[in-house]
Amino acid sequence: MPALAQQAGVQIALVDEVSGAPLAGTEVLVENTDIGFSRILRSDARGLVRLEGVPTAGRYRVRVAGGSDDGAAEILLRANTTSSVTLRLSPASATRDAAITVKGQRAVTRLNAVDAEVSASLDHGELVALPIEGRDVLGALVRLPNVVPSTGFFAESPAISINGANGLDANYLLDGLDNNENFLGGIKFPVPLGFVRTVSVLANSYSVAYGRTANGVVNYTSPSGSNDFHGEAYALVRPGRPLDSASPYPRRDLTGNAVGESFERYQAGGSIGGPIARDRTFFYANLEYTRDRNVQVVDAPALGAVGNVTGRNEAILGSLRIDHRLTDDWTLGLRANIGRVTVDRPGGSLGGGNVTFPSAGSDQRRFSTLVAATASYAGEAWSYDGAVQFSRFRWDYARPKGEAGPQVTVRDASGLTIGVLGNPGYVFNDLERTWQTTHRLQRKLDAHKLSLGADLIHSDFALLGGGNPQGNYTLDLTDAQVAALAGSGKGLALSAQDVLALDPAVANYSVELRPRAFGTGQTLLGLYVEDEWQVTPRLTATLGLRWDYDSLTGKGGKGADLDNFAPRLALNYRPDARSSLRFGAGLFTGKLQYSVKSDALQRNTTAPGFLSQLRALQGKGLVPAGVDLRKVTFDGNLAVSPACATVSDCPGPERVQALRDSATLGEARILNPEGYRSPWSLQLSAGYQVQASDTLTLSADVIYSRSHNLVRLRDLNAPAPFTPNLAALTDANIALLKAQPDNASRFALARSLGLVRSQADADATRPVALVAGGARQITVSETKGESEYKALILQLDKAKGDDAYAFRISYTLSKLTNDTDDINFRAANSNDYSTEWGPSANDRRHVISAVAYLYPLEGLSISVAGLFQSGQPVNLVPDARIFGTQDLNGDGASFGENYVGNSDRYPGAKRNSARLPWSATIDLGLRYALPVLDGRLELSADVFNVLDTNNQSGFANAATTSNQIQFGGGAPFVQRNAGPPRQFQFGLAWKF
């Protein structure tokens, strides 16, 4: 079975309310009636009480032993974190030799009085009150500072960006344990609202206990059972049109895939928690089901097939947590999470003109399983927590709906594509198995708390990828053959075999030569030591050192990166009981995504022609001398295209294997002969926090991060640089180019003006020529990218307390510049990264997040959430209607352009040099609860984008379908997408 949360701690400071002096020798009661926990501790000479290794389950109350419960502090603990509480006491008497008698106490609980961590959290109460689409907790994190909706690099990439960086580079944790899909990055098990106690985003200056990212951390803490049974049953619906506003642009489902106006969502689920044995053993279980409905159009009239097809996405998310207090000091835990997410691609598209038949449809499956077990010990001087977790993730991106077979693309006599049938045409089926074990030992020594920890993860990967081993055909049909298929009456049931049986002419035929899974493992080891030193009662200094090892850095031409020592320093000074000053500095080491190696295996070849090219590059010094080419090459996926006139002439898959050595590639990739280095960042932060009243907290933080060794692509066989002749880019010449009858004529004229270069001209300048079995581009992933992030964050947080309202307001002024946004990013012109330094795709200069909670009547709550952001950067690209092509320098399309969209730029334009307009979204949530059956029946209504704003920026999207790629030269703005229009969601829940 599975696992409990990592354990947590609490630091309690006792001070005289009048003088601010620390109160030593005072007994403090820490109790948690939810789990039957109670302990009395005495403050030390610095007026501090420290308790480590306690469960995150339940709510803890802290007060002076024997004193009144008035003014007691109530706190929720976060996994892997020490929370702080300050009790401001009004002693009736206080002498060195006598016990302190307390006549009053007031608590300060909303300050970080321990370290320099820059973070923010949402607890379950805040989450359920917020308008959240589809109970998607990750999307709700945009309410926190340093977090914005992300432009990602494929539809399923994370919907958030931390510090403006790629969401795939963040570290996603559940109860402090790994929850990363380690092939590309992002979340493995999509933690639903019903299994979230709190969720925190760590942006800067966090403890050495956190690693494997040079950016931010998202840490979910799961809920637990208690001595009282509690839970809920709910139903939620997104009815769609006609309640939702109309929009010409596609919406997105929870996986990031495009859906149309027919979209509907239905959800149901429930949770229950309670005691198995009171005060000892507790359970919490959660099950959630989601079903989406989306109608698409197949528009193939030439083949007698016009009609609707319905896609139905499904998600089943189940979770179980068991906690057992073995003794007063030892706690054991189990946690299990199972996710089954299926995205349906039924064929067709959101509008007319799509000729993909249902037989060429597919399902995307993201199946995740996590099973973990934990143990912790909370002694007077020693504490320990440890865990073991196994996880499995299956990502079958294009599972055919029918049996394996060829794909057929049908063209009519004019060359127009009139149908796609039979198979998705490619394979991506990744299996990841991961083991993790973590251990942390802590010891209190007078003014010091020493921590020693180890964290080991090993993942094994197997990828079945590439083209279609059964063959992909592009067929040219005669008018008679088209008429025969249209007259068959099969309509949408028309199959690939129906077309192949006509034995039509073949325009192209390609076969995948390696239909076998391959892969290897990745081992990540982190060791750390930390000393939390209470220098004075008001000053805490935390000094830590972490060392990280990533086995992928040893895959290539050099040995592993072994010098990843990351020292960190945090200072926390408390001028008084209500305020805190923080400073942090340190190095933070990230990991490589496994896809860096997988792409170098999958897109590789050992053909003799390719090896001859590598030897020639080695002779020119572009591949280091002495590198064994066998260590950087591999027989990866390769599709070949044997010549055949008709279908019956085409050789079967088993007869084309001999063509591997003669097939030429547009781009091949090798393991980097210079090796890889782990990404790392230097992070600095300074902040001030004050709890102005029992419910109002203000804070200001300044953070800085400089990252190194970021991944990007380099072409070892790049052509010579090409700079367009800007003097020829006159209004008259542009008008003349536009007036040409076709793109071929435009290209010829642009070439004569020095504005473009042909592929042949570019190839002539490459270090080595293209040969049979070789490749035009020979790329490697290099770890030489950099980024710089600067931010000022202002926050105002008002808890409800005894008032009828609460709010959270944050303003972030930030700037992220870099020379790579993603592992598939490449320089626009011959590896010249000096011209790539510019704003990140997710850079925002201004972000205002404001959330207000109103409680006007008993049982009624109203939440209003506003998000206002300055526009995202725009990359200006060439327009083929001017130049006849978008490839101005003739170096050819790159693999990365399929995801990042970083094509050549408009002549004279810098990277990401323009901006989209501001975006503004206001969401509304209504909750009304009625007492029913010893619980409460809650009705909810959420309205997203109340003002129905057409936002061209600031929403989660894929890069190549966003509005961030525009034509340069003053061309009119082309809107390709928009943030969601006004949408409605309704729910009914019984909570007890």
Stockholm file with secondary structure:
# STOCKHOLM 1.0

chainA/1-992         MPALAQQAGVQIALVDEVSGAPLAGTEVLVENTDIGFSRILRSDARGLVRLEGVPTAGRYRVRVAGGSDDGAAEILLRANTTSSVTLRLSPASATRDAAITVKGQRAVTRLNAVDAEVSASLDHGELVALPIEGRDVLGALVRLPNVVPSTGFFAESPAISINGANGLDANYLLDGLDNNENFLGGIKFPVPLGFVRTVSVLANSYSVAYGRTANGVVNYTSPSGSNDFHGEAYALVRPGRPLDSASPYPRRDLTGNAVGESFERYQAGGSIGGPIARDRTFFYANLEYTRDRNVQVVDAPALGAVGNVTGRNEAILGSLRIDHRLTDDWTLGLRANIGRVTVDRPGGSLGGGNVTFPSAGSDQRRFSTLVAATASYAGEAWSYDGAVQFSRFRWDYARPKGEAGPQVTVRDASGLTIGVLGNPGYVFNDLERTWQTTHRLQRKLDAHKLSLGADLIHSDFALLGGGNPQGNYTLDLTDAQVAALAGSGKGLALSAQDVLALDPAVANYSVELRPRAFGTGQTLLGLYVEDEWQVTPRLTATLGLRWDYDSLTGKGGKGADLDNFAPRLALNYRPDARSSLRFGAGLFTGKLQYSVKSDALQRNTTAPGFLSQLRALQGKGLVPAGVDLRKVTFDGNLAVSPACATVSDCPGPERVQALRDSATLGEARILNPEGYRSPWSLQLSAGYQVQASDTLTLSADVIYSRSHNLVRLRDLNAPAPFTPNLAALTDANIALLKAQPDNASRFALARSLGLVRSQADADATRPVALVAGGARQITVSETKGESEYKALILQLDKAKGDDAYAFRISYTLSKLTNDTDDINFRAANSNDYSTEWGPSANDRRHVISAVAYLYPLEGLSISVAGLFQSGQPVNLVPDARIFGTQDLNGDGASFGENYVGNSDRYPGAKRNSARLPWSATIDLGLRYALPVLDGRLELSADVFNVLDTNNQSGFANAATTSNQIQFGGGAPFVQRNAGPPRQFQFGLAWKF
#=GR chainA/1-992 SS CCCCCCCEEEEEEEEETTTCCBCTTCEEEEEETTTTEEEEEECCTTSEEEEEEECSCSCEEEEETTSCSTTCEEECCCTTCEEEEEEEEEEEECCSSSCCEEEEEEEECSSCCSCCCEEEEEEHHHHHHSCCGGGBHHHHGGGSTTEEECEESSTTSCSEEETTSCGGGSEEEETTEECBCTTTCSBSSCCBGGGCSEEEEEEESCCTTCCBCSSCEEEEECCCCCSSCEEEEEEEEECCTTTSCCCSSCEECTTSCEECTTCEEEEEEEEEEEEEETTTEEEEEEEEEEEEEEEEEEEEGGGTEEEEEEEEEEEEEEEEEEEEECSSSEEEEEEEEEEEEEEEECSSBSSTTCCBCGGGCEEEEEEEEEEEEEEEEECSSEEEEEEEEEEEEEEEEEEESSCSCCEEEEECTTSCEEEEESCCSEEEEEEEEEEEEEEEEEEEETTEEEEEEEEEEEEEEEEEEEECTTCEEEEECCHHHHHHHHTTCCGGGCCHHHHHTTCCEEEEEEEESCCSCBCCEEEEEEEEEEEEEEEETTEEEEEEEEEEEEGGGGSSSSCCCCCCEEEEEEEEECSSTTEEEEEEEEEEEBCCCHHHHHHHHHTCCCCHHHHHHHHHHHHTTSSCTTCCGGGTCCCCCCEECCCCSBGGGSCCGGGCGGGGGTCCEEEEECCCTTCCCCCEEEEEEEEEEEECSSSEEEEEEEEEEEEEEEEEEEETTCCCCCCCCGGGCCHHHHHHHHTSSSHHHHHHHHHHTTSCCCHHHHHTTSSSCCCTTCEEEEEEEEEEEEEEEEEEEEEEEECCTTSSEEEEEEEEEEEEEESCSSTTCBCSSTTCGGGTCEECTTCCSEEEEEEEEEEEETTEEEEEEEEEECCCEEEEECCHHHHSCSCTTCCCCCGGGGTTCCCCCCTTCCTTCEECCCEEEEEEEEEEEEEETTEEEEEEEEEESTTCCCCSSSSCEEGGGSSSEEESTTCCCCCCCCCCCSEEEEEEEEEC
#=GC SS_cons         CCCCCCCEEEEEEEEETTTCCBCTTCEEEEEETTTTEEEEEECCTTSEEEEEEECSCSCEEEEETTSCSTTCEEECCCTTCEEEEEEEEEEEECCSSSCCEEEEEEEECSSCCSCCCEEEEEEHHHHHHSCCGGGBHHHHGGGSTTEEECEESSTTSCSEEETTSCGGGSEEEETTEECBCTTTCSBSSCCBGGGCSEEEEEEESCCTTCCBCSSCEEEEECCCCCSSCEEEEEEEEECCTTTSCCCSSCEECTTSCEECTTCEEEEEEEEEEEEEETTTEEEEEEEEEEEEEEEEEEEEGGGTEEEEEEEEEEEEEEEEEEEEECSSSEEEEEEEEEEEEEEEECSSBSSTTCCBCGGGCEEEEEEEEEEEEEEEEECSSEEEEEEEEEEEEEEEEEEESSCSCCEEEEECTTSCEEEEESCCSEEEEEEEEEEEEEEEEEEEETTEEEEEEEEEEEEEEEEEEEECTTCEEEEECCHHHHHHHHTTCCGGGCCHHHHHTTCCEEEEEEEESCCSCBCCEEEEEEEEEEEEEEEETTEEEEEEEEEEEEGGGGSSSSCCCCCCEEEEEEEEECSSTTEEEEEEEEEEEBCCCHHHHHHHHHTCCCCHHHHHHHHHHHHTTSSCTTCCGGGTCCCCCCEECCCCSBGGGSCCGGGCGGGGGTCCEEEEECCCTTCCCCCEEEEEEEEEEEECSSSEEEEEEEEEEEEEEEEEEEETTCCCCCCCCGGGCCHHHHHHHHTSSSHHHHHHHHHHTTSCCCHHHHHTTSSSCCCTTCEEEEEEEEEEEEEEEEEEEEEEEECCTTSSEEEEEEEEEEEEEESCSSTTCBCSSTTCGGGTCEECTTCCSEEEEEEEEEEEETTEEEEEEEEEECCCEEEEECCHHHHSCSCTTCCCCCGGGGTTCCCCCCTTCCTTCEECCCEEEEEEEEEEEEEETTEEEEEEEEEESTTCCCCSSSSCEEGGGSSSEEESTTCCCCCCCCCCCSEEEEEEEEEC
//
